[in-house]
């Protein structure tokens, strides 16, 4: 009877056992023991079998003082209990000179005779991993049972039962063997009632409810609540002030989010100074201008426009529109437009349409289609077209994109990871150009299949309190038997490989690795040093080439009353450009947020 009563009492209160022993079993002795330096701990077993058990455990024989020695005793008792010695306890404890004498009762280790399934459903059995055979004639370890109990409760919380409870029923103890039935009481099912936003923000609850997929009458899911805070960090126009709270009223759950707006709309420009290849000792002014409007009317809609002049006669125009919660669903519709005019050689127009879905674990999964139309300009020199490997072509592709992002901040991350993978496939059709001779197409396939791959990996590591280290790898590959110059990727410049002119390299495949150190002087200000190592390959039939260019440099970014000012100075080296101050690149600009 003593063992049965002791087990039941321990089992109900075991998480508090260490605290209870410290307060009840040892508090009087510890208070009466004067602290001395270098106290030796001597532990003896009360029973003969206990000595054998104690020999399996190691503990500090020498401690700085008596309080540390007493704490070591508590840890030893706790370890015994975790290994199944449920009745382990300190029988006596006293200090004599510089030695703390402890007499400890270990007791026999308990084991499971049988743990039966009381009323667990198939879903709970599958999710928790509980099998009766795993709990038959095996050591009883409280920590393992608590993990099993927690897995069952987690399953219940994910399926609308946040008030579920788990316990052992029909407990039988014979000697040191335990037999019981595992029971669960789900209580009542809970569904979402509504979502409420607390704070200074224009974001509408209706948009946030659909974005986080917390819909009324939907079954309550604790994992969904936990993941929702991570999803909010991916929205650049709001900031979470404190973790979300859930209030239950009968069988309804109301979720409160504490948010405030952050300045995310922006107008900015960057100016670059490059050597002008057509005029010696002259500078060519390049640059770009951006307009981005986010969270239009609190609905999460976004609009962005970009204009760039990369070199003399070459212009890029980009546009993007995002529409979340398409027709009340959790899907996001996106439309993009890209136009590239390469001096007097060619022009490429590339519309893009995608449908995206946000997962609960940082991810964003997208399917997309793209139409690419590249045409030779009429002002191009017809005689040199074949030498440049240019051709008119229309390409229709379909693809998949997956983005995984757990960066701690959208604009100024210091910790986290970003992974993006993209695969696209489609058909490319050559269009006959009347300016070219018909014989130009005799050896070409008019229709071909084209594949493209894209990879982007970013890791931010926090270094100390005010520094961060960025490691990044990004690359793309174009797979086609007939690649022309106006099909290829463009590499170089502030956004890919610093130290070179914008779009300096043509590549059918490339990779750029970056190592960048940032020293933050404020939340939104930092000094940076970087090294970019690139690799590119050109699979043009007339000029196969590859290279390993690299760029080094530094810069500064800091907040001003007018916006965020950024200055980057860089040097690059490749087969076409020596490492020289003469070819250095300076980019500076200001980003104004409102």
C-alpha positions as CSV (number, residue, x, y, z in Angstrom):
1,X,0.0,0.0,0.0
2,X,2.9,2.3,0.8
3,X,4.3,1.9,-2.7
4,X,1.0,2.3,-4.5
5,X,0.1,5.5,-2.5
6,X,3.6,6.9,-3.1
7,X,3.5,6.2,-6.8
8,X,0.1,7.8,-7.3
9,X,1.2,10.9,-5.3
10,X,4.5,11.1,-7.3
11,X,2.8,10.6,-10.6
12,X,0.4,13.5,-10.1
13,X,3.0,15.8,-8.8
14,X,6.3,14.6,-10.4
15,X,7.0,17.9,-12.3
16,X,7.1,19.7,-8.9
17,X,9.0,16.9,-7.1
18,X,12.4,18.6,-7.3
19,X,10.9,21.9,-6.0
20,X,9.0,20.1,-3.2
21,X,12.1,18.2,-2.1
22,X,14.1,21.4,-2.1
23,X,11.5,23.2,0.1
24,X,10.5,20.3,2.4
25,X,13.2,17.7,2.5
26,X,16.3,19.8,2.4
27,X,15.4,23.4,3.3
28,X,15.9,22.9,7.0
29,X,19.2,21.2,6.7
30,X,20.5,23.7,4.1
31,X,19.6,26.6,6.2
32,X,21.5,25.2,9.1
33,X,24.6,24.4,7.1
34,X,27.2,27.2,7.0
35,X,28.7,27.8,3.6
36,X,32.3,26.6,3.4
37,X,34.7,26.6,0.5
38,X,35.6,23.2,-1.1
39,X,33.0,20.9,0.4
40,X,33.3,17.2,-0.3
41,X,30.2,15.2,-1.1
42,X,29.9,11.7,0.3
43,X,26.8,9.8,-0.8
44,X,25.8,6.4,0.8
45,X,23.0,4.1,-0.1
46,X,20.4,3.3,2.5
47,X,19.7,-0.2,1.2
48,X,22.2,-2.8,-0.2
49,X,20.8,-2.8,-3.7
50,X,20.9,1.0,-3.8
51,X,24.8,1.0,-3.8
52,X,24.7,-0.9,-7.1
53,X,22.4,1.6,-8.7
54,X,24.4,4.6,-7.4
55,X,27.6,3.3,-9.0
56,X,26.0,3.9,-12.4
57,X,25.8,7.7,-11.8
58,X,28.6,10.3,-11.7
59,X,28.4,13.5,-9.6
60,X,30.8,16.2,-8.4
61,X,32.6,14.9,-5.3
62,X,34.1,18.4,-4.7
63,X,32.0,21.5,-4.7
64,X,32.7,25.2,-4.0
65,X,30.4,25.3,-0.9
66,X,27.6,23.4,0.9
67,X,24.8,25.0,-1.2
68,X,26.4,23.7,-4.4
69,X,26.9,20.3,-2.8
70,X,23.2,20.1,-1.8
71,X,22.2,21.1,-5.3
72,X,24.3,18.3,-6.7
73,X,22.4,15.9,-4.4
74,X,19.0,17.2,-5.7
75,X,20.2,16.6,-9.3
76,X,21.3,13.1,-8.5
77,X,17.8,12.3,-7.0
78,X,16.1,13.8,-10.0
79,X,18.2,11.7,-12.4
80,X,17.3,8.5,-10.4
81,X,13.6,9.4,-10.7
82,X,13.9,10.0,-14.4
83,X,15.4,6.6,-14.8
84,X,12.5,4.9,-13.1
85,X,13.5,5.0,-9.4
86,X,10.3,6.8,-8.6
87,X,10.7,6.5,-4.8
88,X,14.3,7.8,-4.7
89,X,14.7,10.3,-1.9
90,X,17.2,11.8,0.6
91,X,17.0,9.9,3.9
92,X,19.4,12.1,5.8
93,X,21.8,14.9,5.2
94,X,24.4,16.6,7.5
95,X,27.6,18.6,7.3
96,X,30.6,17.6,9.3
97,X,33.6,19.8,8.9
98,X,34.2,20.0,5.1
99,X,32.2,17.0,4.1
100,X,28.5,16.8,3.3
101,X,27.2,13.3,4.3
102,X,24.2,12.1,2.5
103,X,22.2,8.9,2.9
104,X,20.1,8.2,-0.1
105,X,17.3,5.8,-0.8
106,X,17.3,4.7,-4.4
107,X,14.6,2.0,-4.5
108,X,13.9,-0.5,-7.2
109,X,13.4,0.8,-10.8
110,X,9.8,0.6,-12.0
111,X,8.9,-0.8,-15.4
112,X,5.8,-1.0,-17.5
113,X,4.0,-4.3,-17.3
114,X,1.5,-3.1,-19.8
115,X,0.1,0.3,-21.0
116,X,-3.1,-0.4,-22.8
117,X,-5.0,1.8,-25.2
118,X,-8.0,3.1,-23.3
119,X,-10.0,5.2,-25.8
120,X,-7.4,6.6,-28.3
121,X,-8.7,7.0,-31.8
122,X,-6.8,5.9,-34.9
123,X,-5.9,9.5,-35.7
124,X,-4.3,10.0,-32.3
125,X,-2.5,6.6,-32.5
126,X,-1.0,7.6,-35.8
127,X,0.1,11.1,-34.8
128,X,1.4,10.2,-31.4
129,X,3.2,7.0,-32.4
130,X,1.7,5.1,-29.5
131,X,1.8,1.3,-29.7
132,X,1.1,-1.0,-26.9
133,X,4.1,-3.2,-27.7
134,X,6.4,-0.3,-27.0
135,X,5.2,-0.3,-23.4
136,X,5.4,-3.9,-22.4
137,X,8.1,-5.0,-19.9
138,X,10.2,-2.0,-20.6
139,X,11.7,0.5,-18.0
140,X,9.2,3.2,-16.9
141,X,10.7,6.6,-17.6
142,X,8.6,9.6,-16.7
143,X,10.1,11.9,-19.4
144,X,9.1,9.5,-22.2
145,X,5.6,9.3,-20.9
146,X,5.4,13.1,-20.7
147,X,6.5,13.3,-24.4
148,X,3.8,10.8,-25.3
149,X,1.2,12.8,-23.4
150,X,2.4,16.0,-25.1
151,X,2.1,14.5,-28.5
152,X,-1.5,13.5,-27.8
153,X,-2.3,17.0,-26.5
154,X,-0.7,18.6,-29.5
155,X,-2.8,16.5,-31.9
156,X,-5.9,17.5,-30.0
157,X,-4.9,21.2,-30.1
158,X,-4.4,21.0,-33.9
159,X,-7.8,19.5,-34.4
160,X,-10.1,21.8,-32.4
161,X,-9.7,20.4,-28.8
162,X,-7.5,22.9,-26.9
163,X,-9.0,21.7,-23.5
164,X,-8.2,18.0,-23.9
165,X,-6.7,16.1,-21.1
166,X,-4.7,12.9,-20.9
167,X,-4.4,10.6,-17.9
168,X,-3.8,7.0,-16.8
169,X,-6.7,4.9,-15.7
170,X,-7.0,1.5,-13.9
171,X,-3.5,1.8,-12.5
172,X,-2.2,-1.5,-10.9
173,X,1.1,-1.8,-9.2
174,X,2.6,-5.2,-8.3
175,X,6.0,-4.9,-6.9
176,X,7.8,-2.6,-9.3
177,X,5.6,-3.3,-12.3
178,X,3.0,-0.8,-13.5
179,X,-0.1,-1.6,-15.5
180,X,-2.5,1.1,-16.7
181,X,-4.8,2.2,-19.5
182,X,-4.1,5.4,-21.5
183,X,-7.1,7.7,-21.7
184,X,-7.9,11.0,-23.4
185,X,-10.8,13.4,-22.8
186,X,-11.2,15.8,-25.7
187,X,-13.9,17.9,-24.0
188,X,-15.7,20.1,-26.6
189,X,-14.7,21.2,-30.1
190,X,-13.7,24.8,-30.5
191,X,-14.0,26.9,-33.7
192,X,-12.8,30.4,-34.7
193,X,-15.2,33.2,-34.0
194,X,-13.4,36.3,-35.4
195,X,-10.1,38.1,-35.7
196,X,-9.4,41.5,-34.2
197,X,-6.5,43.9,-34.8
198,X,-5.3,46.0,-31.9
199,X,-2.9,48.9,-32.8
200,X,-2.3,51.8,-35.2
201,X,-2.7,50.1,-38.5
202,X,-4.9,50.5,-41.6
203,X,-4.7,46.7,-42.3
204,X,-8.2,45.3,-42.5
205,X,-9.1,42.3,-40.4
206,X,-10.9,40.7,-43.4
207,X,-7.6,40.6,-45.4
208,X,-5.5,39.4,-42.5
209,X,-8.1,36.6,-41.7
210,X,-7.8,35.2,-45.2
211,X,-4.1,35.7,-45.4
212,X,-3.6,33.7,-42.1
213,X,-6.4,31.3,-43.1
214,X,-8.2,31.9,-39.7
215,X,-11.8,31.6,-41.1
216,X,-14.9,31.8,-38.9
217,X,-16.4,28.3,-38.0
218,X,-13.1,26.7,-38.9
219,X,-11.8,24.2,-36.4
220,X,-9.3,25.7,-33.9
221,X,-5.6,24.9,-34.6
222,X,-2.9,25.9,-32.1
223,X,-0.2,25.3,-34.7
224,X,-1.9,27.7,-37.0
225,X,-1.8,30.4,-34.3
226,X,1.9,29.8,-33.7
227,X,2.7,29.9,-37.4
228,X,0.6,33.1,-38.0
229,X,3.2,35.3,-36.2
230,X,5.9,33.9,-38.6
231,X,3.7,34.7,-41.6
232,X,3.3,38.3,-40.4
233,X,7.0,38.8,-40.6
234,X,6.8,38.3,-44.4
235,X,4.6,41.4,-44.8
236,X,6.8,44.4,-45.2
237,X,4.1,47.0,-44.2
238,X,3.2,45.9,-40.7
239,X,5.2,45.1,-37.5
240,X,4.0,42.8,-34.6
241,X,4.2,44.6,-31.3
242,X,3.5,41.6,-29.1
243,X,2.6,37.9,-29.7
244,X,-1.1,37.1,-30.6
245,X,-3.6,36.3,-27.9
246,X,-6.5,33.9,-28.0
247,X,-9.6,34.4,-25.8
248,X,-12.1,31.5,-25.5
249,X,-15.8,32.0,-24.9
250,X,-17.7,28.7,-24.6
251,X,-16.8,26.9,-27.8
252,X,-15.5,29.9,-29.7
253,X,-12.0,31.3,-30.1
254,X,-11.3,35.0,-30.8
255,X,-7.7,35.9,-31.9
256,X,-6.2,39.3,-31.2
257,X,-3.2,40.6,-33.1
258,X,-1.2,43.6,-31.9
259,X,0.1,45.4,-35.0
260,X,1.3,48.7,-36.1
261,X,2.1,50.1,-39.6
262,X,5.6,50.6,-40.8
263,X,6.6,52.9,-43.6
264,X,6.8,50.5,-46.6
265,X,5.7,52.6,-49.6
266,X,8.8,54.0,-51.2
267,X,10.2,56.2,-53.9
268,X,13.9,55.9,-54.5
269,X,16.6,56.4,-57.1
270,X,20.1,55.3,-57.6
271,X,22.7,57.1,-59.7
272,X,25.8,55.3,-61.1
273,X,29.0,56.6,-62.7
274,X,30.7,54.4,-65.2
275,X,33.5,55.0,-67.7
276,X,32.0,55.8,-71.1
277,X,33.5,53.4,-73.7
278,X,32.7,55.7,-76.6
279,X,34.4,58.8,-75.1
280,X,37.7,58.5,-73.3
281,X,38.0,60.2,-69.9
282,X,34.3,60.8,-69.8
283,X,31.8,59.3,-67.4
284,X,28.5,57.6,-68.4
285,X,25.7,58.3,-65.9
286,X,23.4,55.4,-65.3
287,X,20.7,54.9,-62.7
288,X,17.3,53.7,-61.8
289,X,14.0,54.9,-60.2
290,X,11.6,52.9,-58.2
291,X,8.0,53.4,-57.0
292,X,6.4,50.8,-54.7
293,X,3.0,51.1,-53.0
294,X,2.1,48.4,-50.6
295,X,-1.0,47.5,-48.6
296,X,-3.3,49.6,-50.7
297,X,-6.4,50.6,-48.6
298,X,-5.3,48.0,-46.0
299,X,-6.1,45.0,-48.3
300,X,-2.5,43.8,-48.9
301,X,-2.5,44.8,-52.6
302,X,0.8,45.9,-54.0
303,X,1.9,47.9,-57.0
304,X,5.6,48.5,-58.1
305,X,7.2,50.2,-61.1
306,X,10.9,50.3,-61.9
307,X,12.9,52.2,-64.6
308,X,16.6,51.5,-65.2
309,X,19.2,52.8,-67.5
310,X,22.1,50.3,-67.5
311,X,24.3,51.8,-70.2
312,X,24.1,54.1,-73.2
313,X,21.0,53.3,-75.2
314,X,19.9,50.4,-72.9
315,X,16.7,50.7,-70.8
316,X,14.8,48.3,-68.5
317,X,11.2,48.8,-67.5
318,X,9.6,46.5,-64.8
319,X,6.1,46.5,-63.4
320,X,4.4,44.2,-60.8
321,X,1.0,43.9,-59.3
322,X,0.0,41.6,-56.4
323,X,-3.6,40.8,-55.5
324,X,-4.0,38.7,-52.4
325,X,-7.1,36.7,-51.4
326,X,-8.3,36.2,-54.9
327,X,-12.1,35.9,-54.9
328,X,-12.0,35.4,-51.1
329,X,-9.6,32.4,-51.3
330,X,-6.1,32.2,-49.7
331,X,-4.5,32.4,-53.2
332,X,-2.5,35.4,-54.4
333,X,-2.6,36.5,-58.0
334,X,0.5,38.2,-59.4
335,X,1.2,39.9,-62.7
336,X,4.6,41.1,-63.9
337,X,5.9,42.9,-66.9
338,X,9.5,43.2,-68.1
339,X,10.9,45.2,-71.0
340,X,14.5,45.2,-72.0
341,X,15.9,47.4,-74.9
342,X,19.5,46.6,-75.6
343,X,21.0,49.6,-77.3
344,X,20.1,49.3,-81.0
345,X,20.3,45.5,-81.2
346,X,17.1,44.0,-79.8
347,X,14.1,44.4,-77.6
348,X,12.6,41.8,-75.3
349,X,9.1,42.0,-73.8
350,X,8.2,39.4,-71.1
351,X,4.8,39.3,-69.4
352,X,4.4,37.0,-66.4
353,X,1.3,35.7,-64.6
354,X,1.4,33.6,-61.4
355,X,-0.8,32.1,-58.7
356,X,0.7,31.7,-55.2
357,X,-0.3,30.0,-52.0
358,X,1.3,30.7,-48.6
359,X,2.0,27.6,-46.4
360,X,1.9,27.7,-42.6
361,X,5.7,27.0,-42.3
362,X,7.3,30.1,-43.9
363,X,6.7,28.9,-47.5
364,X,5.2,30.3,-50.6
365,X,4.3,28.0,-53.5
366,X,3.7,29.4,-56.9
367,X,2.7,28.2,-60.4
368,X,3.3,30.6,-63.3
369,X,3.2,31.1,-67.0
370,X,5.4,33.4,-69.0
371,X,5.4,34.8,-72.6
372,X,8.7,36.0,-73.9
373,X,8.9,37.8,-77.2
374,X,12.4,39.0,-78.4
375,X,12.8,40.9,-81.6
376,X,15.8,42.3,-83.5
377,X,15.5,46.1,-83.9
378,X,15.2,47.5,-87.4
379,X,18.0,49.8,-86.7
380,X,20.4,47.0,-86.1
381,X,23.2,46.4,-88.5
382,X,22.0,43.5,-90.7
383,X,25.5,42.5,-91.7
384,X,26.5,41.8,-88.1
385,X,23.3,40.1,-86.9
386,X,24.6,36.6,-87.7
387,X,27.9,37.3,-86.0
388,X,26.1,38.4,-82.9
389,X,23.9,35.3,-82.9
390,X,20.7,37.3,-82.6
391,X,17.3,35.9,-83.7
392,X,13.7,36.7,-83.4
393,X,12.0,34.2,-81.1
394,X,8.8,33.7,-79.1
395,X,8.9,31.5,-76.0
396,X,5.9,30.2,-73.9
397,X,6.9,28.6,-70.6
398,X,5.2,27.2,-67.5
399,X,6.8,26.7,-64.2
400,X,6.9,26.1,-60.4
401,X,8.5,28.3,-57.8
402,X,8.9,27.7,-54.1
403,X,10.1,30.4,-51.6
404,X,11.0,29.6,-48.0
405,X,11.7,32.6,-45.8
406,X,12.2,32.9,-42.0
407,X,14.3,36.1,-42.0
408,X,13.7,38.1,-38.8
409,X,13.1,41.4,-40.6
410,X,12.0,42.2,-44.2
411,X,14.3,45.2,-44.7
412,X,17.2,44.7,-42.3
413,X,17.6,41.0,-41.4
414,X,20.2,39.9,-39.0
415,X,19.2,36.3,-38.6
416,X,17.4,33.7,-40.7
417,X,17.4,31.9,-44.0
418,X,15.8,32.4,-47.4
419,X,15.6,29.6,-50.0
420,X,14.1,30.0,-53.5
421,X,13.8,27.2,-56.1
422,X,12.3,27.6,-59.6
423,X,11.8,25.2,-62.5
424,X,10.3,26.2,-65.9
425,X,9.8,24.5,-69.2
426,X,8.3,25.6,-72.5
427,X,8.5,25.8,-76.2
428,X,10.6,28.3,-78.2
429,X,9.7,29.2,-81.8
430,X,12.0,31.1,-84.1
431,X,10.3,33.9,-86.1
432,X,11.7,34.6,-89.6
433,X,13.2,38.0,-90.0
434,X,13.0,39.5,-93.5
435,X,16.3,41.3,-92.9
436,X,18.1,38.0,-92.7
437,X,18.8,35.7,-95.5
438,X,16.7,32.6,-95.8
439,X,19.7,30.4,-95.6
440,X,20.2,31.6,-92.0
441,X,17.3,29.3,-91.0
442,X,18.3,26.3,-93.0
443,X,20.4,24.7,-90.3
444,X,18.1,25.7,-87.4
445,X,15.2,24.0,-85.7
446,X,12.2,26.4,-85.8
447,X,10.6,24.8,-82.7
448,X,12.6,23.6,-79.7
449,X,12.0,22.7,-76.0
450,X,13.6,25.0,-73.4
451,X,14.2,24.4,-69.7
452,X,15.4,26.9,-67.1
453,X,16.5,26.5,-63.5
454,X,16.9,29.1,-60.7
455,X,18.4,28.9,-57.2
456,X,18.8,31.4,-54.5
457,X,20.1,30.7,-51.0
458,X,20.7,33.3,-48.3
459,X,21.9,32.9,-44.7
460,X,22.2,35.6,-42.1
461,X,24.2,34.9,-39.0
462,X,24.3,37.2,-36.1
463,X,27.8,38.1,-35.0
464,X,27.8,39.7,-31.6
465,X,25.2,42.3,-30.6
466,X,25.5,44.7,-33.6
467,X,26.9,42.7,-36.5
468,X,25.6,40.2,-39.1
469,X,27.2,38.0,-41.7
470,X,25.5,37.3,-45.0
471,X,26.3,34.3,-47.1
472,X,24.4,34.1,-50.4
473,X,24.4,31.8,-53.5
474,X,22.3,32.6,-56.5
475,X,22.3,31.2,-60.0
476,X,20.4,30.4,-63.1
477,X,20.8,27.9,-66.0
478,X,19.2,27.9,-69.5
479,X,19.0,24.5,-71.2
480,X,18.4,24.6,-75.0
481,X,20.2,23.3,-78.0
482,X,19.9,26.6,-79.8
483,X,20.8,29.6,-77.6
484,X,21.0,33.1,-79.0
485,X,22.5,36.2,-77.5
486,X,19.1,37.8,-76.8
487,X,18.0,34.6,-75.0
488,X,20.7,34.7,-72.4
489,X,20.8,35.9,-68.8
490,X,22.5,39.2,-68.0
491,X,25.0,39.3,-65.1
492,X,26.8,42.2,-63.4
493,X,25.9,45.3,-61.5
494,X,24.6,46.3,-58.1
495,X,22.0,43.5,-57.9
496,X,24.1,40.5,-59.0
497,X,27.9,40.9,-59.4
498,X,29.2,44.2,-58.0
499,X,32.3,45.8,-59.5
500,X,31.1,45.6,-63.1
501,X,28.8,47.5,-65.4
502,X,25.1,46.6,-65.3
503,X,24.5,43.6,-67.6
504,X,28.2,43.3,-68.4
505,X,28.2,39.6,-69.0
506,X,26.0,37.4,-71.2
507,X,25.5,33.9,-69.7
508,X,23.6,30.8,-70.5
509,X,24.3,29.7,-66.9
510,X,25.9,31.5,-64.0
511,X,26.4,31.4,-60.2
512,X,27.4,34.1,-57.8
513,X,28.5,33.5,-54.2
514,X,28.6,36.5,-51.8
515,X,30.2,37.0,-48.4
516,X,29.1,40.3,-46.8
517,X,29.7,41.7,-43.3
518,X,27.4,44.3,-41.9
519,X,28.1,46.4,-38.8
520,X,24.9,48.0,-37.6
521,X,25.2,51.4,-36.1
522,X,21.4,51.6,-35.7
523,X,18.3,49.5,-36.4
524,X,18.2,50.7,-40.0
525,X,21.9,51.8,-40.6
526,X,25.0,49.8,-41.2
527,X,28.5,49.7,-42.8
528,X,29.2,46.8,-45.1
529,X,32.2,45.0,-46.6
530,X,31.6,42.4,-49.3
531,X,33.2,39.9,-51.7
532,X,31.3,38.5,-54.7
533,X,32.7,35.5,-56.6
534,X,31.0,34.7,-59.9
535,X,31.1,32.0,-62.5
536,X,29.5,32.2,-65.9
537,X,29.3,30.1,-69.0
538,X,28.2,31.1,-72.5
539,X,27.0,28.4,-74.8
540,X,26.7,30.4,-78.0
541,X,27.7,28.2,-80.9
542,X,30.0,30.8,-82.4
543,X,31.7,31.8,-79.1
544,X,31.9,29.3,-76.3
545,X,33.3,31.0,-73.2
546,X,33.4,30.8,-69.4
547,X,34.9,32.9,-66.7
548,X,35.4,33.5,-62.9
549,X,34.9,37.2,-62.3
550,X,34.9,38.6,-58.8
551,X,34.1,41.9,-57.1
552,X,35.1,43.5,-53.8
553,X,34.2,46.7,-52.0
554,X,32.3,48.4,-49.3
555,X,29.6,50.8,-48.5
556,X,27.3,52.5,-46.0
557,X,23.6,52.7,-45.5
558,X,22.0,55.1,-43.0
559,X,18.7,56.7,-42.2
560,X,18.1,60.4,-42.8
561,X,15.2,62.7,-42.5
562,X,14.6,62.3,-46.3
563,X,15.0,58.6,-46.3
564,X,17.6,55.9,-46.3
565,X,20.9,56.9,-48.1
566,X,23.1,54.2,-49.5
567,X,26.6,54.4,-51.0
568,X,28.5,51.4,-52.5
569,X,32.0,51.5,-53.9
570,X,33.3,48.4,-55.7
571,X,36.1,47.0,-57.8
572,X,35.8,44.0,-60.2
573,X,38.2,41.7,-62.0
574,X,37.6,39.5,-65.0
575,X,39.2,38.4,-68.3
576,X,37.8,41.6,-69.9
577,X,38.5,44.0,-67.0
578,X,41.6,44.3,-64.8
579,X,41.5,45.0,-61.1
580,X,42.1,48.8,-61.2
581,X,40.8,52.0,-59.6
582,X,40.2,53.2,-63.1
583,X,37.3,50.7,-63.5
584,X,35.8,51.3,-60.1
585,X,32.1,51.6,-59.7
586,X,30.2,54.0,-57.4
587,X,26.5,53.7,-56.8
588,X,24.6,55.9,-54.4
589,X,20.9,56.7,-53.9
590,X,18.3,57.5,-51.4
591,X,15.1,55.6,-50.6
592,X,12.2,57.7,-49.4
593,X,9.5,55.8,-47.5
594,X,6.0,57.0,-46.7
